Amino acid sequence: MKKREMSLIELISSHSSQLPETLQKEVLDFIDFLNTKRIIESKENAHFAQFSLSQALKDTESEDFSNYEMVKFKEKWK
């Protein structure tokens, strides 16, 4: 019978379960740190995207867009 490979989460669990409890707490702290870092970076990216867009559109309020027509795109599903 072929042995099933462990998923990444199973490997992390397996390895961390072999550590003493004090080190398991450090692993948990590190996971919390990584999650917090990911959330902060996501918010920073969103703020940067908003700032970039506002800078790209700066001074366009006075432009005349009346010569542009709205183009309707229709997607055909087959």
PDB file with one MODEL, atoms N, CA, C and O in Angstrom:
MODEL        1
ATOM      1  N   MET A   1       0.841  -1.177   0.000  1.00  0.00           N
ATOM      2  CA  MET A   1       0.000   0.000   0.000  1.00  0.00           C
ATOM      3  C   MET A   1       0.891   1.248   0.000  1.00  0.00           C
ATOM      4  O   MET A   1       1.896   1.299   0.709  1.00  0.00           O
ATOM      5  N   LYS A   2       0.518   2.244  -0.794  1.00  0.00           N
ATOM      6  CA  LYS A   2       1.293   3.467  -0.918  1.00  0.00           C
ATOM      7  C   LYS A   2       1.033   4.382   0.283  1.00  0.00           C
ATOM      8  O   LYS A   2      -0.112   4.580   0.689  1.00  0.00           O
ATOM      9  N   LYS A   3       2.118   4.936   0.845  1.00  0.00           N
ATOM     10  CA  LYS A   3       1.998   5.827   1.986  1.00  0.00           C
ATOM     11  C   LYS A   3       1.586   7.218   1.520  1.00  0.00           C
ATOM     12  O   LYS A   3       2.180   7.767   0.592  1.00  0.00           O
ATOM     13  N   ARG A   4       0.574   7.784   2.160  1.00  0.00           N
ATOM     14  CA  ARG A   4       0.082   9.110   1.819  1.00  0.00           C
ATOM     15  C   ARG A   4       1.040  10.169   2.370  1.00  0.00           C
ATOM     16  O   ARG A   4       1.515  10.065   3.501  1.00  0.00           O
ATOM     17  N   GLU A   5       1.316  11.193   1.547  1.00  0.00           N
ATOM     18  CA  GLU A   5       2.159  12.289   2.010  1.00  0.00           C
ATOM     19  C   GLU A   5       1.357  13.190   2.933  1.00  0.00           C
ATOM     20  O   GLU A   5       0.156  13.389   2.748  1.00  0.00           O
ATOM     21  N   MET A   6       2.042  13.728   3.925  1.00  0.00           N
ATOM     22  CA  MET A   6       1.387  14.618   4.874  1.00  0.00           C
ATOM     23  C   MET A   6       1.235  16.006   4.255  1.00  0.00           C
ATOM     24  O   MET A   6       2.092  16.468   3.502  1.00  0.00           O
ATOM     25  N   SER A   7       0.126  16.653   4.590  1.00  0.00           N
ATOM     26  CA  SER A   7      -0.058  18.034   4.143  1.00  0.00           C
ATOM     27  C   SER A   7       0.860  18.941   4.973  1.00  0.00           C
ATOM     28  O   SER A   7       1.421  18.523   5.986  1.00  0.00           O
ATOM     29  N   LEU A   8       0.993  20.143   4.534  1.00  0.00           N
ATOM     30  CA  LEU A   8       1.863  21.088   5.235  1.00  0.00           C
ATOM     31  C   LEU A   8       1.379  21.319   6.662  1.00  0.00           C
ATOM     32  O   LEU A   8       2.185  21.352   7.592  1.00  0.00           O
ATOM     33  N   ILE A   9       0.083  21.479   6.839  1.00  0.00           N
ATOM     34  CA  ILE A   9      -0.449  21.712   8.187  1.00  0.00           C
ATOM     35  C   ILE A   9      -0.219  20.491   9.078  1.00  0.00           C
ATOM     36  O   ILE A   9       0.026  20.626  10.276  1.00  0.00           O
ATOM     37  N   GLU A  10      -0.300  19.302   8.486  1.00  0.00           N
ATOM     38  CA  GLU A  10      -0.024  18.084   9.257  1.00  0.00           C
ATOM     39  C   GLU A  10       1.450  18.007   9.641  1.00  0.00           C
ATOM     40  O   GLU A  10       1.781  17.587  10.750  1.00  0.00           O
ATOM     41  N   LEU A  11       2.329  18.407   8.740  1.00  0.00           N
ATOM     42  CA  LEU A  11       3.761  18.426   9.051  1.00  0.00           C
ATOM     43  C   LEU A  11       4.070  19.419  10.172  1.00  0.00           C
ATOM     44  O   LEU A  11       4.823  19.110  11.096  1.00  0.00           O
ATOM     45  N   ILE A  12       3.488  20.600  10.083  1.00  0.00           N
ATOM     46  CA  ILE A  12       3.700  21.606  11.131  1.00  0.00           C
ATOM     47  C   ILE A  12       3.213  21.073  12.472  1.00  0.00           C
ATOM     48  O   ILE A  12       3.897  21.202  13.488  1.00  0.00           O
ATOM     49  N   SER A  13       2.038  20.478  12.467  1.00  0.00           N
ATOM     50  CA  SER A  13       1.474  19.922  13.700  1.00  0.00           C
ATOM     51  C   SER A  13       2.353  18.800  14.247  1.00  0.00           C
ATOM     52  O   SER A  13       2.623  18.738  15.447  1.00  0.00           O
ATOM     53  N   SER A  14       2.788  17.932  13.370  1.00  0.00           N
ATOM     54  CA  SER A  14       3.623  16.812  13.789  1.00  0.00           C
ATOM     55  C   SER A  14       4.938  17.271  14.398  1.00  0.00           C
ATOM     56  O   SER A  14       5.361  16.787  15.448  1.00  0.00           O
ATOM     57  N   HIS A  15       5.574  18.215  13.717  1.00  0.00           N
ATOM     58  CA  HIS A  15       6.865  18.712  14.215  1.00  0.00           C
ATOM     59  C   HIS A  15       6.699  19.490  15.515  1.00  0.00           C
ATOM     60  O   HIS A  15       7.485  19.332  16.449  1.00  0.00           O
ATOM     61  N   SER A  16       5.677  20.325  15.567  1.00  0.00           N
ATOM     62  CA  SER A  16       5.513  21.135  16.780  1.00  0.00           C
ATOM     63  C   SER A  16       5.069  20.288  17.966  1.00  0.00           C
ATOM     64  O   SER A  16       5.369  20.633  19.109  1.00  0.00           O
ATOM     65  N   SER A  17       4.369  19.202  17.724  1.00  0.00           N
ATOM     66  CA  SER A  17       3.934  18.340  18.838  1.00  0.00           C
ATOM     67  C   SER A  17       5.111  17.644  19.507  1.00  0.00           C
ATOM     68  O   SER A  17       4.992  17.169  20.636  1.00  0.00           O
ATOM     69  N   GLN A  18       6.238  17.581  18.823  1.00  0.00           N
ATOM     70  CA  GLN A  18       7.426  16.946  19.388  1.00  0.00           C
ATOM     71  C   GLN A  18       8.239  17.910  20.255  1.00  0.00           C
ATOM     72  O   GLN A  18       9.183  17.499  20.929  1.00  0.00           O
ATOM     73  N   LEU A  19       7.875  19.172  20.234  1.00  0.00           N
ATOM     74  CA  LEU A  19       8.588  20.177  21.017  1.00  0.00           C
ATOM     75  C   LEU A  19       8.044  20.234  22.439  1.00  0.00           C
ATOM     76  O   LEU A  19       6.897  19.864  22.687  1.00  0.00           O
ATOM     77  N   PRO A  20       8.874  20.699  23.371  1.00  0.00           N
ATOM     78  CA  PRO A  20       8.346  20.920  24.719  1.00  0.00           C
ATOM     79  C   PRO A  20       7.326  22.075  24.689  1.00  0.00           C
ATOM     80  O   PRO A  20       7.335  22.899  23.775  1.00  0.00           O
ATOM     81  N   GLU A  21       6.469  22.116  25.681  1.00  0.00           N
ATOM     82  CA  GLU A  21       5.369  23.087  25.687  1.00  0.00           C
ATOM     83  C   GLU A  21       5.847  24.529  25.586  1.00  0.00           C
ATOM     84  O   GLU A  21       5.192  25.347  24.939  1.00  0.00           O
ATOM     85  N   THR A  22       6.958  24.855  26.201  1.00  0.00           N
ATOM     86  CA  THR A  22       7.448  26.243  26.134  1.00  0.00           C
ATOM     87  C   THR A  22       7.787  26.630  24.694  1.00  0.00           C
ATOM     88  O   THR A  22       7.530  27.758  24.274  1.00  0.00           O
ATOM     89  N   LEU A  23       8.362  25.694  23.942  1.00  0.00           N
ATOM     90  CA  LEU A  23       8.682  25.978  22.541  1.00  0.00           C
ATOM     91  C   LEU A  23       7.423  25.951  21.670  1.00  0.00           C
ATOM     92  O   LEU A  23       7.341  26.666  20.671  1.00  0.00           O
ATOM     93  N   GLN A  24       6.448  25.130  22.049  1.00  0.00           N
ATOM     94  CA  GLN A  24       5.176  25.140  21.328  1.00  0.00           C
ATOM     95  C   GLN A  24       4.520  26.513  21.461  1.00  0.00           C
ATOM     96  O   GLN A  24       3.916  27.006  20.509  1.00  0.00           O
ATOM     97  N   LYS A  25       4.636  27.132  22.642  1.00  0.00           N
ATOM     98  CA  LYS A  25       4.090  28.472  22.849  1.00  0.00           C
ATOM     99  C   LYS A  25       4.816  29.486  21.962  1.00  0.00           C
ATOM    100  O   LYS A  25       4.198  30.413  21.440  1.00  0.00           O
ATOM    101  N   GLU A  26       6.124  29.308  21.795  1.00  0.00           N
ATOM    102  CA  GLU A  26       6.886  30.200  20.903  1.00  0.00           C
ATOM    103  C   GLU A  26       6.431  30.046  19.455  1.00  0.00           C
ATOM    104  O   GLU A  26       6.326  31.028  18.720  1.00  0.00           O
ATOM    105  N   VAL A  27       6.164  28.810  19.055  1.00  0.00           N
ATOM    106  CA  VAL A  27       5.660  28.560  17.696  1.00  0.00           C
ATOM    107  C   VAL A  27       4.320  29.269  17.516  1.00  0.00           C
ATOM    108  O   VAL A  27       4.083  29.912  16.493  1.00  0.00           O
ATOM    109  N   LEU A  28       3.452  29.148  18.509  1.00  0.00           N
ATOM    110  CA  LEU A  28       2.146  29.806  18.444  1.00  0.00           C
ATOM    111  C   LEU A  28       2.302  31.329  18.389  1.00  0.00           C
ATOM    112  O   LEU A  28       1.591  31.994  17.635  1.00  0.00           O
ATOM    113  N   ASP A  29       3.212  31.877  19.167  1.00  0.00           N
ATOM    114  CA  ASP A  29       3.486  33.315  19.129  1.00  0.00           C
ATOM    115  C   ASP A  29       3.965  33.733  17.741  1.00  0.00           C
ATOM    116  O   ASP A  29       3.566  34.779  17.229  1.00  0.00           O
ATOM    117  N   PHE A  30       4.821  32.915  17.136  1.00  0.00           N
ATOM    118  CA  PHE A  30       5.342  33.232  15.802  1.00  0.00           C
ATOM    119  C   PHE A  30       4.215  33.195  14.766  1.00  0.00           C
ATOM    120  O   PHE A  30       4.163  34.043  13.875  1.00  0.00           O
ATOM    121  N   ILE A  31       3.321  32.219  14.882  1.00  0.00           N
ATOM    122  CA  ILE A  31       2.175  32.151  13.962  1.00  0.00           C
ATOM    123  C   ILE A  31       1.310  33.399  14.121  1.00  0.00           C
ATOM    124  O   ILE A  31       0.864  33.977  13.129  1.00  0.00           O
ATOM    125  N   ASP A  32       1.071  33.816  15.372  1.00  0.00           N
ATOM    126  CA  ASP A  32       0.305  35.041  15.608  1.00  0.00           C
ATOM    127  C   ASP A  32       1.009  36.245  14.990  1.00  0.00           C
ATOM    128  O   ASP A  32       0.362  37.104  14.391  1.00  0.00           O
ATOM    129  N   PHE A  33       2.327  36.311  15.133  1.00  0.00           N
ATOM    130  CA  PHE A  33       3.106  37.394  14.533  1.00  0.00           C
ATOM    131  C   PHE A  33       2.942  37.413  13.017  1.00  0.00           C
ATOM    132  O   PHE A  33       2.725  38.472  12.428  1.00  0.00           O
ATOM    133  N   LEU A  34       3.045  36.248  12.386  1.00  0.00           N
ATOM    134  CA  LEU A  34       2.913  36.172  10.932  1.00  0.00           C
ATOM    135  C   LEU A  34       1.527  36.600  10.470  1.00  0.00           C
ATOM    136  O   LEU A  34       1.398  37.295   9.462  1.00  0.00           O
ATOM    137  N   ASN A  35       0.490  36.192  11.197  1.00  0.00           N
ATOM    138  CA  ASN A  35      -0.867  36.605  10.848  1.00  0.00           C
ATOM    139  C   ASN A  35      -1.047  38.114  10.989  1.00  0.00           C
ATOM    140  O   ASN A  35      -1.650  38.751  10.125  1.00  0.00           O
ATOM    141  N   THR A  36      -0.533  38.683  12.064  1.00  0.00           N
ATOM    142  CA  THR A  36      -0.623  40.130  12.267  1.00  0.00           C
ATOM    143  C   THR A  36       0.127  40.868  11.174  1.00  0.00           C
ATOM    144  O   THR A  36      -0.368  41.856  10.632  1.00  0.00           O
ATOM    145  N   LYS A  37       1.318  40.390  10.849  1.00  0.00           N
ATOM    146  CA  LYS A  37       2.128  41.009   9.794  1.00  0.00           C
ATOM    147  C   LYS A  37       1.393  40.966   8.458  1.00  0.00           C
ATOM    148  O   LYS A  37       1.402  41.945   7.712  1.00  0.00           O
ATOM    149  N   ARG A  38       0.761  39.842   8.155  1.00  0.00           N
ATOM    150  CA  ARG A  38       0.023  39.689   6.897  1.00  0.00           C
ATOM    151  C   ARG A  38      -1.131  40.686   6.826  1.00  0.00           C
ATOM    152  O   ARG A  38      -1.365  41.298   5.783  1.00  0.00           O
ATOM    153  N   ILE A  39      -1.847  40.846   7.929  1.00  0.00           N
ATOM    154  CA  ILE A  39      -2.976  41.779   7.975  1.00  0.00           C
ATOM    155  C   ILE A  39      -2.495  43.213   7.790  1.00  0.00           C
ATOM    156  O   ILE A  39      -3.090  43.976   7.029  1.00  0.00           O
ATOM    157  N   ILE A  40      -1.434  43.577   8.472  1.00  0.00           N
ATOM    158  CA  ILE A  40      -0.886  44.937   8.366  1.00  0.00           C
ATOM    159  C   ILE A  40      -0.410  45.212   6.947  1.00  0.00           C
ATOM    160  O   ILE A  40      -0.687  46.278   6.396  1.00  0.00           O
ATOM    161  N   GLU A  41       0.304  44.260   6.350  1.00  0.00           N
ATOM    162  CA  GLU A  41       0.799  44.451   4.980  1.00  0.00           C
ATOM    163  C   GLU A  41      -0.359  44.564   3.994  1.00  0.00           C
ATOM    164  O   GLU A  41      -0.286  45.330   3.033  1.00  0.00           O
ATOM    165  N   SER A  42      -1.417  43.809   4.228  1.00  0.00           N
ATOM    166  CA  SER A  42      -2.589  43.878   3.360  1.00  0.00           C
ATOM    167  C   SER A  42      -3.227  45.260   3.433  1.00  0.00           C
ATOM    168  O   SER A  42      -3.603  45.826   2.407  1.00  0.00           O
ATOM    169  N   LYS A  43      -3.352  45.806   4.648  1.00  0.00           N
ATOM    170  CA  LYS A  43      -3.912  47.148   4.828  1.00  0.00           C
ATOM    171  C   LYS A  43      -3.007  48.204   4.198  1.00  0.00           C
ATOM    172  O   LYS A  43      -3.491  49.149   3.575  1.00  0.00           O
ATOM    173  N   GLU A  44      -1.688  48.043   4.362  1.00  0.00           N
ATOM    174  CA  GLU A  44      -0.752  48.994   3.769  1.00  0.00           C
ATOM    175  C   GLU A  44      -0.852  48.969   2.247  1.00  0.00           C
ATOM    176  O   GLU A  44      -0.809  50.018   1.603  1.00  0.00           O
ATOM    177  N   ASN A  45      -0.985  47.779   1.672  1.00  0.00           N
ATOM    178  CA  ASN A  45      -1.126  47.667   0.218  1.00  0.00           C
ATOM    179  C   ASN A  45      -2.403  48.337  -0.260  1.00  0.00           C
ATOM    180  O   ASN A  45      -2.412  48.987  -1.306  1.00  0.00           O
ATOM    181  N   ALA A  46      -3.482  48.183   0.501  1.00  0.00           N
ATOM    182  CA  ALA A  46      -4.754  48.806   0.130  1.00  0.00           C
ATOM    183  C   ALA A  46      -4.636  50.322   0.199  1.00  0.00           C
ATOM    184  O   ALA A  46      -5.134  51.025  -0.680  1.00  0.00           O
ATOM    185  N   HIS A  47      -3.976  50.831   1.242  1.00  0.00           N
ATOM    186  CA  HIS A  47      -3.785  52.273   1.362  1.00  0.00           C
ATOM    187  C   HIS A  47      -2.910  52.803   0.227  1.00  0.00           C
ATOM    188  O   HIS A  47      -3.188  53.867  -0.326  1.00  0.00           O
ATOM    189  N   PHE A  48      -1.859  52.069  -0.119  1.00  0.00           N
ATOM    190  CA  PHE A  48      -0.977  52.497  -1.196  1.00  0.00           C
ATOM    191  C   PHE A  48      -1.723  52.506  -2.529  1.00  0.00           C
ATOM    192  O   PHE A  48      -1.544  53.423  -3.331  1.00  0.00           O
ATOM    193  N   ALA A  49      -2.556  51.496  -2.771  1.00  0.00           N
ATOM    194  CA  ALA A  49      -3.321  51.437  -4.016  1.00  0.00           C
ATOM    195  C   ALA A  49      -4.269  52.627  -4.112  1.00  0.00           C
ATOM    196  O   ALA A  49      -4.408  53.230  -5.176  1.00  0.00           O
ATOM    197  N   GLN A  50      -4.922  52.967  -2.996  1.00  0.00           N
ATOM    198  CA  GLN A  50      -5.829  54.116  -2.982  1.00  0.00           C
ATOM    199  C   GLN A  50      -5.058  55.406  -3.233  1.00  0.00           C
ATOM    200  O   GLN A  50      -5.509  56.266  -3.989  1.00  0.00           O
ATOM    201  N   PHE A  51      -3.898  55.541  -2.601  1.00  0.00           N
ATOM    202  CA  PHE A  51      -3.064  56.725  -2.790  1.00  0.00           C
ATOM    203  C   PHE A  51      -2.602  56.824  -4.246  1.00  0.00           C
ATOM    204  O   PHE A  51      -2.640  57.901  -4.840  1.00  0.00           O
ATOM    205  N   SER A  52      -2.168  55.702  -4.815  1.00  0.00           N
ATOM    206  CA  SER A  52      -1.706  55.692  -6.205  1.00  0.00           C
ATOM    207  C   SER A  52      -2.806  56.122  -7.156  1.00  0.00           C
ATOM    208  O   SER A  52      -2.573  56.904  -8.078  1.00  0.00           O
ATOM    209  N   LEU A  53      -4.011  55.606  -6.928  1.00  0.00           N
ATOM    210  CA  LEU A  53      -5.138  55.963  -7.772  1.00  0.00           C
ATOM    211  C   LEU A  53      -5.467  57.449  -7.647  1.00  0.00           C
ATOM    212  O   LEU A  53      -5.727  58.123  -8.643  1.00  0.00           O
ATOM    213  N   SER A  54      -5.452  57.944  -6.425  1.00  0.00           N
ATOM    214  CA  SER A  54      -5.763  59.361  -6.236  1.00  0.00           C
ATOM    215  C   SER A  54      -4.714  60.241  -6.896  1.00  0.00           C
ATOM    216  O   SER A  54      -5.042  61.300  -7.431  1.00  0.00           O
ATOM    217  N   GLN A  55      -3.457  59.816  -6.864  1.00  0.00           N
ATOM    218  CA  GLN A  55      -2.405  60.590  -7.520  1.00  0.00           C
ATOM    219  C   GLN A  55      -2.535  60.517  -9.042  1.00  0.00           C
ATOM    220  O   GLN A  55      -2.281  61.502  -9.735  1.00  0.00           O
ATOM    221  N   ALA A  56      -2.926  59.367  -9.554  1.00  0.00           N
ATOM    222  CA  ALA A  56      -3.077  59.202 -11.002  1.00  0.00           C
ATOM    223  C   ALA A  56      -4.218  60.060 -11.531  1.00  0.00           C
ATOM    224  O   ALA A  56      -4.157  60.548 -12.659  1.00  0.00           O
ATOM    225  N   LEU A  57      -5.268  60.249 -10.714  1.00  0.00           N
ATOM    226  CA  LEU A  57      -6.433  61.010 -11.151  1.00  0.00           C
ATOM    227  C   LEU A  57      -6.380  62.478 -10.732  1.00  0.00           C
ATOM    228  O   LEU A  57      -7.295  63.250 -11.016  1.00  0.00           O
ATOM    229  N   LYS A  58      -5.299  62.848 -10.056  1.00  0.00           N
ATOM    230  CA  LYS A  58      -5.155  64.230  -9.595  1.00  0.00           C
ATOM    231  C   LYS A  58      -5.254  65.194 -10.772  1.00  0.00           C
ATOM    232  O   LYS A  58      -4.688  64.944 -11.836  1.00  0.00           O
ATOM    233  N   ASP A  59      -5.957  66.273 -10.581  1.00  0.00           N
ATOM    234  CA  ASP A  59      -6.121  67.339 -11.578  1.00  0.00           C
ATOM    235  C   ASP A  59      -6.943  66.920 -12.789  1.00  0.00           C
ATOM    236  O   ASP A  59      -6.889  67.593 -13.819  1.00  0.00           O
ATOM    237  N   THR A  60      -7.698  65.835 -12.700  1.00  0.00           N
ATOM    238  CA  THR A  60      -8.547  65.448 -13.829  1.00  0.00           C
ATOM    239  C   THR A  60      -9.973  65.963 -13.661  1.00  0.00           C
ATOM    240  O   THR A  60     -10.792  65.816 -14.568  1.00  0.00           O
ATOM    241  N   GLU A  61     -10.280  66.567 -12.506  1.00  0.00           N
ATOM    242  CA  GLU A  61     -11.635  67.050 -12.260  1.00  0.00           C
ATOM    243  C   GLU A  61     -12.049  68.095 -13.294  1.00  0.00           C
ATOM    244  O   GLU A  61     -13.226  68.186 -13.643  1.00  0.00           O
ATOM    245  N   SER A  62     -11.107  68.872 -13.778  1.00  0.00           N
ATOM    246  CA  SER A  62     -11.438  69.964 -14.696  1.00  0.00           C
ATOM    247  C   SER A  62     -11.439  69.534 -16.166  1.00  0.00           C
ATOM    248  O   SER A  62     -11.770  70.331 -17.044  1.00  0.00           O
ATOM    249  N   GLU A  63     -11.070  68.278 -16.436  1.00  0.00           N
ATOM    250  CA  GLU A  63     -11.030  67.827 -17.826  1.00  0.00           C
ATOM    251  C   GLU A  63     -12.429  67.592 -18.368  1.00  0.00           C
ATOM    252  O   GLU A  63     -13.335  67.203 -17.630  1.00  0.00           O
ATOM    253  N   ASP A  64     -12.599  67.830 -19.662  1.00  0.00           N
ATOM    254  CA  ASP A  64     -13.887  67.634 -20.329  1.00  0.00           C
ATOM    255  C   ASP A  64     -13.917  66.244 -20.958  1.00  0.00           C
ATOM    256  O   ASP A  64     -13.177  65.963 -21.901  1.00  0.00           O
ATOM    257  N   PHE A  65     -14.772  65.388 -20.432  1.00  0.00           N
ATOM    258  CA  PHE A  65     -14.886  64.025 -20.935  1.00  0.00           C
ATOM    259  C   PHE A  65     -16.112  63.851 -21.827  1.00  0.00           C
ATOM    260  O   PHE A  65     -16.487  62.722 -22.144  1.00  0.00           O
ATOM    261  N   SER A  66     -16.739  64.947 -22.235  1.00  0.00           N
ATOM    262  CA  SER A  66     -17.970  64.864 -23.012  1.00  0.00           C
ATOM    263  C   SER A  66     -17.765  64.244 -24.391  1.00  0.00           C
ATOM    264  O   SER A  66     -18.727  63.758 -24.986  1.00  0.00           O
ATOM    265  N   ASN A  67     -16.558  64.249 -24.907  1.00  0.00           N
ATOM    266  CA  ASN A  67     -16.288  63.655 -26.218  1.00  0.00           C
ATOM    267  C   ASN A  67     -16.216  62.132 -26.158  1.00  0.00           C
ATOM    268  O   ASN A  67     -16.212  61.470 -27.196  1.00  0.00           O
ATOM    269  N   TYR A  68     -16.160  61.584 -24.969  1.00  0.00           N
ATOM    270  CA  TYR A  68     -16.068  60.136 -24.811  1.00  0.00           C
ATOM    271  C   TYR A  68     -17.460  59.535 -24.709  1.00  0.00           C
ATOM    272  O   TYR A  68     -18.336  60.088 -24.044  1.00  0.00           O
ATOM    273  N   GLU A  69     -17.656  58.423 -25.357  1.00  0.00           N
ATOM    274  CA  GLU A  69     -18.922  57.717 -25.258  1.00  0.00           C
ATOM    275  C   GLU A  69     -18.742  56.501 -24.364  1.00  0.00           C
ATOM    276  O   GLU A  69     -17.686  55.870 -24.336  1.00  0.00           O
ATOM    277  N   MET A  70     -19.780  56.202 -23.657  1.00  0.00           N
ATOM    278  CA  MET A  70     -19.735  54.992 -22.846  1.00  0.00           C
ATOM    279  C   MET A  70     -19.907  53.795 -23.770  1.00  0.00           C
ATOM    280  O   MET A  70     -20.868  53.729 -24.537  1.00  0.00           O
ATOM    281  N   VAL A  71     -19.002  52.874 -23.699  1.00  0.00           N
ATOM    282  CA  VAL A  71     -19.068  51.683 -24.532  1.00  0.00           C
ATOM    283  C   VAL A  71     -19.648  50.566 -23.688  1.00  0.00           C
ATOM    284  O   VAL A  71     -19.202  50.314 -22.568  1.00  0.00           O
ATOM    285  N   LYS A  72     -20.639  49.911 -24.236  1.00  0.00           N
ATOM    286  CA  LYS A  72     -21.257  48.805 -23.524  1.00  0.00           C
ATOM    287  C   LYS A  72     -20.642  47.501 -24.014  1.00  0.00           C
ATOM    288  O   LYS A  72     -20.626  47.207 -25.209  1.00  0.00           O
ATOM    289  N   PHE A  73     -20.161  46.766 -23.105  1.00  0.00           N
ATOM    290  CA  PHE A  73     -19.573  45.470 -23.451  1.00  0.00           C
ATOM    291  C   PHE A  73     -20.559  44.373 -23.076  1.00  0.00           C
ATOM    292  O   PHE A  73     -21.086  44.337 -21.964  1.00  0.00           O
ATOM    293  N   LYS A  74     -20.789  43.506 -24.006  1.00  0.00           N
ATOM    294  CA  LYS A  74     -21.664  42.373 -23.735  1.00  0.00           C
ATOM    295  C   LYS A  74     -20.837  41.109 -23.835  1.00  0.00           C
ATOM    296  O   LYS A  74     -20.079  40.908 -24.783  1.00  0.00           O
ATOM    297  N   GLU A  75     -20.999  40.279 -22.851  1.00  0.00           N
ATOM    298  CA  GLU A  75     -20.257  39.027 -22.846  1.00  0.00           C
ATOM    299  C   GLU A  75     -21.200  37.929 -23.300  1.00  0.00           C
ATOM    300  O   GLU A  75     -22.279  37.742 -22.740  1.00  0.00           O
ATOM    301  N   LYS A  76     -20.782  37.226 -24.301  1.00  0.00           N
ATOM    302  CA  LYS A  76     -21.607  36.145 -24.832  1.00  0.00           C
ATOM    303  C   LYS A  76     -21.171  34.822 -24.224  1.00  0.00           C
ATOM    304  O   LYS A  76     -19.989  34.477 -24.222  1.00  0.00           O
ATOM    305  N   TRP A  77     -22.123  34.115 -23.726  1.00  0.00           N
ATOM    306  CA  TRP A  77     -21.846  32.794 -23.146  1.00  0.00           C
ATOM    307  C   TRP A  77     -22.351  31.748 -24.123  1.00  0.00           C
ATOM    308  O   TRP A  77     -23.503  31.780 -24.557  1.00  0.00           O
ATOM    309  N   LYS A  78     -21.501  30.859 -24.445  1.00  0.00           N
ATOM    310  CA  LYS A  78     -21.873  29.777 -25.369  1.00  0.00           C
ATOM    311  C   LYS A  78     -21.999  28.471 -24.628  1.00  0.00           C
ATOM    312  O   LYS A  78     -22.305  27.444 -25.235  1.00  0.00           O
TER     313      LYS A  78
ENDMDL
END
